[in-house]
């Protein structure tokens, strides 16, 4: 089976400081993967390298066997909310319609069909009633839902989401999780930069543990272990047993904060 994503020997450096070093990750289609690691681990940088937003010093990244520039229409991207200029004067509907521009090209304007697709995506994330609202007037969780709708309207095969749960309330988090699981059920591949270790076994079926180098990558049941987490975070990790009658598997993972020294937030 062809991999949805292949990252081979990927090295990225900023001002001669390695942010990613010789990283190899292969991911089958139709899985929901968390990318986990401490601040400065290179999580966001890996996604940006796959999307051609940063230039690697070495290595290659492929999406279904081709570089991103040849697979743009097959990829949806939700950036970190903090990286977006929310004061830009545009409506919720216009933001979601931006997700159709890749298919329309530069010389076609969105029509009735595209507007219907955008409204359907907003309905799916519970934001249809805000279609005419200025994006700057929304709460953080509402803004995140709008960006999810923009990605959905692309009808991509592979989705990259950079910290979609940061700054959202519990209702929005549950809505996002449900949406991610629907995408997976539809055969889509979803990569999520994620910080909450406690929810990894519940939300995801695949995980990549990253700290400049790849520590481990694979099914959660195989690689989300105490040993791998300690290697990833460089400190003590406490496990509480799951009381579900099986007597196995971590239900809660609590990393002891380790001193991190990095100029980058990843």
Phi, psi and omega per residue, in radians:
X1 nan 2.334 3.127
X2 -1.225 2.386 3.113
X3 -1.234 2.524 3.024
X4 -1.234 -0.686 -3.121
X5 -2.368 2.343 3.037
X6 -2.267 2.095 3.033
X7 -2.014 2.131 -3.025
X8 -2.229 2.124 3.058
X9 0.905 0.669 -3.042
X10 -1.342 2.149 3.048
X11 -2.253 2.237 3.100
X12 -2.251 2.331 3.127
X13 -2.293 2.450 3.010
X14 -1.966 2.098 -3.141
X15 0.901 0.828 3.096
X16 1.172 0.152 3.081
X17 -1.775 2.042 -3.134
X18 -1.109 2.240 3.044
X19 -1.813 -0.581 2.979
X20 -2.306 2.447 -3.072
X21 -2.316 1.889 2.987
X22 0.940 0.904 -3.055
X23 -1.568 2.297 3.040
X24 -2.128 2.138 3.079
X25 -2.458 2.242 3.030
X26 -2.140 2.385 -3.018
X27 -2.343 2.185 3.111
X28 -1.274 2.811 3.095
X29 -1.231 2.710 3.012
X30 1.338 0.449 3.087
X31 -2.115 2.815 3.138
X32 -1.980 1.887 -2.989
X33 -1.990 2.318 2.977
X34 -1.629 2.430 2.979
X35 -1.879 2.044 -2.937
X36 -2.179 2.480 3.066
X37 2.964 2.954 -3.112
X38 -1.239 2.982 3.045
X39 -1.009 2.416 -3.116
X40 1.422 0.142 -3.077
X41 -1.342 -0.307 -3.128
X42 1.756 0.253 -3.065
X43 -1.111 -0.943 3.120
X44 -1.129 -0.669 3.141
X45 -1.074 -0.684 3.115
X46 -1.077 -0.772 3.114
X47 -1.099 -0.768 -3.128
X48 -1.132 -0.587 3.090
X49 -1.170 -0.724 3.108
X50 -1.074 -0.649 -3.092
X51 -1.533 0.072 3.120
X52 1.278 0.311 -3.119
X53 -1.516 -0.355 2.977
X54 -2.288 2.609 -3.094
X55 -1.653 2.171 3.117
X56 -1.292 2.665 3.018
X57 -1.351 -0.472 3.134
X58 -2.791 2.833 3.060
X59 1.624 3.136 3.117
X60 -2.517 2.762 3.086
X61 -2.297 2.363 -3.098
X62 -2.292 2.537 3.038
X63 -2.081 1.999 -3.015
X64 0.851 0.791 3.008
X65 1.435 0.037 -3.108
X66 -2.318 2.681 3.077
X67 -1.175 2.778 -3.058
X68 -0.960 -0.657 -3.083
X69 -1.047 -0.392 3.098
X70 -1.696 -0.051 -3.069
X71 -2.198 0.355 -3.052
X72 -0.935 -0.735 -3.072
X73 -1.227 -0.283 -3.109
X74 -1.661 0.053 -3.005
X75 -2.158 2.321 2.991
X76 -1.983 2.537 -3.045
X77 -2.390 2.239 3.023
X78 -2.021 1.853 -3.094
X79 -1.327 3.029 3.015
X80 -1.040 2.380 -3.105
X81 -1.055 -0.593 -3.111
X82 -1.216 -0.224 -3.124
X83 -1.599 0.014 -3.064
X84 -1.793 2.443 3.056
X85 -1.454 1.648 -3.072
X86 -1.337 -0.132 3.101
X87 -1.503 -0.088 3.111
X88 -1.074 2.257 -3.022
X89 -1.324 1.600 3.111
X90 -2.626 2.726 -3.112
X91 -1.566 2.883 3.110
X92 -1.015 -0.786 -3.121
X93 -1.092 -0.728 3.139
X94 -1.110 -0.656 3.111
X95 -1.083 -0.779 -3.122
X96 -1.181 -0.655 3.108
X97 -1.082 -0.437 3.091
X98 -1.020 -0.462 3.122
X99 -1.188 -0.247 3.131
X100 -1.659 -0.182 -3.043
X101 -1.083 -0.604 3.138
X102 -1.054 -0.605 3.122
X103 -1.442 -0.559 -3.101
X104 -1.347 -0.558 -3.016
X105 1.494 3.074 -3.022
X106 -1.309 -0.377 -2.943
X107 -1.841 -0.008 3.090
X108 -1.931 2.395 3.096
X109 -1.634 2.593 3.071
X110 -1.048 2.395 3.127
X111 -1.961 -2.779 -3.098
X112 -1.072 -0.700 -3.115
X113 -1.095 -0.785 -3.135
X114 -1.172 -0.655 3.097
X115 -1.120 -0.684 3.115
X116 -1.134 -0.686 3.101
X117 -1.117 -0.733 -3.128
X118 -1.153 -0.733 3.127
X119 -1.156 -0.629 3.098
X120 -1.140 -0.686 3.107
X121 -1.161 -0.696 3.096
X122 -1.128 -0.671 3.092
X123 -1.077 -0.675 -3.092
X124 -1.133 -0.568 -3.135
X125 -1.757 0.194 3.072
X126 1.274 0.522 -3.082
X127 -2.178 0.242 -3.073
X128 -1.065 -0.598 -3.090
X129 -1.255 -0.163 -3.141
X130 -1.823 0.262 -2.993
X131 -0.993 -0.633 -3.094
X132 -1.646 0.022 -3.115
X133 -1.320 2.536 3.009
X134 -1.166 2.392 -3.066
X135 -1.059 -0.526 -3.115
X136 -1.238 -0.263 -3.101
X137 -1.552 -0.016 -3.087
X138 -1.596 2.761 3.007
X139 -1.290 2.964 3.135
X140 -1.042 -0.763 3.126
X141 -1.133 -0.665 3.109
X142 -1.165 -0.712 3.096
X143 -1.068 -0.700 3.133
X144 -1.121 -0.679 3.113
X145 -1.115 -0.660 3.128
X146 -1.113 -0.722 3.127
X147 -1.197 -0.553 3.033
X148 -1.138 -0.709 3.100
X149 -1.107 -0.676 3.101
X150 -1.069 -0.703 3.098
X151 -1.196 -0.702 -3.123
X152 -1.076 -0.673 -3.051
X153 -1.215 -0.255 3.053
X154 -1.270 -0.355 -3.097
X155 0.908 0.911 -3.074
X156 -1.405 2.958 3.027
X157 -1.693 -0.480 -3.131
X158 -2.273 2.296 3.133
X159 -2.088 2.379 3.019
X160 -2.018 2.219 -3.112
X161 -2.278 2.119 -3.046
X162 -1.753 1.770 3.113
X163 0.969 0.962 -3.108
X164 -1.182 -0.292 -3.088
X165 -1.634 -0.104 -3.087
X166 -1.246 2.231 3.050
X167 1.331 0.280 3.123
X168 -1.910 2.735 3.124
X169 -1.427 3.045 -3.059
X170 -1.103 -0.638 -3.140
X171 -1.133 -0.780 3.125
X172 -1.139 -0.680 3.131
X173 -1.069 -0.777 3.116
X174 -1.102 -0.662 3.122
X175 -1.131 -0.716 3.132
X176 -1.144 -0.770 3.131
X177 -1.043 -0.789 3.109
X178 -1.042 -0.693 3.125
X179 -1.157 -0.760 3.117
X180 -1.060 -0.714 -3.133
X181 -1.197 -0.581 3.053
X182 -1.143 -0.726 3.114
X183 -1.066 -0.777 3.115
X184 -1.081 -0.753 -3.137
X185 -1.096 -0.466 3.120
X186 -1.506 0.109 3.101
X187 1.534 0.113 3.114
X188 -1.369 2.754 3.071
X189 -1.887 2.278 -3.049
X190 -2.257 2.239 3.105
X191 -2.027 2.168 -3.035
X192 -2.207 2.112 2.943
X193 -1.270 2.179 -2.946
X194 -2.424 2.528 -3.095
X195 -1.991 -0.429 -3.038
X196 -1.477 1.710 -3.091
X197 -1.100 -0.513 -3.094
X198 -1.078 -0.530 -3.052
X199 -1.697 -0.056 -3.113
X200 -0.988 -0.885 -3.121
X201 -1.119 -0.461 -3.105
X202 -1.424 -0.689 -3.006
X203 -1.595 -0.514 -2.919
X204 -2.146 2.723 3.051
X205 -1.960 -0.086 -3.124
X206 -2.465 2.579 -3.121
X207 -2.570 2.498 2.971
X208 -2.063 2.146 3.110
X209 -1.710 2.153 -2.951
X210 -2.300 2.350 2.939
X211 -2.600 1.395 -3.004
X212 1.180 -0.902 2.976
X213 -1.782 2.755 3.036
X214 -1.268 2.216 3.059
X215 -1.529 -0.819 3.122
X216 -2.871 2.686 3.095
X217 -2.660 2.313 3.137
X218 2.784 -2.917 3.117
X219 -1.001 2.460 -3.108
X220 -0.948 -0.749 -3.084
X221 -1.079 -0.393 -3.081
X222 -1.717 -0.663 -2.963
X223 -1.947 -0.209 -3.132
X224 -1.506 1.263 -3.023
X225 -2.039 2.865 3.123
X226 -1.026 -0.786 -3.120
X227 -1.082 -0.812 -3.124
X228 -1.147 -0.646 3.118
X229 -1.192 -0.651 3.081
X230 -1.132 -0.691 3.084
X231 -1.136 -0.604 -3.110
X232 -1.256 -0.768 -3.012
X233 -1.718 -0.141 3.054
X234 1.141 0.439 -3.136
X235 -2.679 -2.993 -3.116
X236 -1.343 2.483 3.082
X237 -2.233 2.212 -3.123
X238 -1.739 2.341 3.092
X239 -1.957 2.360 2.987
X240 -1.915 2.286 -3.081
X241 -1.151 2.537 3.050
X242 -1.354 2.207 3.137
X243 -1.664 1.223 -3.104
X244 -2.095 0.210 3.130
X245 1.587 -0.214 -3.117
X246 -1.595 -0.456 3.133
X247 1.269 0.303 -3.111
X248 -2.435 2.755 3.027
X249 1.520 2.445 3.106
X250 -1.349 2.285 3.041
X251 -1.636 -0.427 -3.067
X252 -2.525 2.337 -3.138
X253 -2.169 2.144 -3.073
X254 -2.146 1.722 3.123
X255 -1.328 2.347 3.015
X256 -1.346 2.172 -3.061
X257 -0.969 2.265 3.070
X258 -1.863 2.716 -3.141
X259 -1.211 2.153 3.119
X260 -1.995 2.398 3.117
X261 -2.228 1.739 -3.099
X262 -2.691 2.529 3.101
X263 -1.518 -0.029 -3.045
X264 -2.032 2.551 3.034
X265 -1.859 2.006 -3.097
X266 -2.248 nan nan
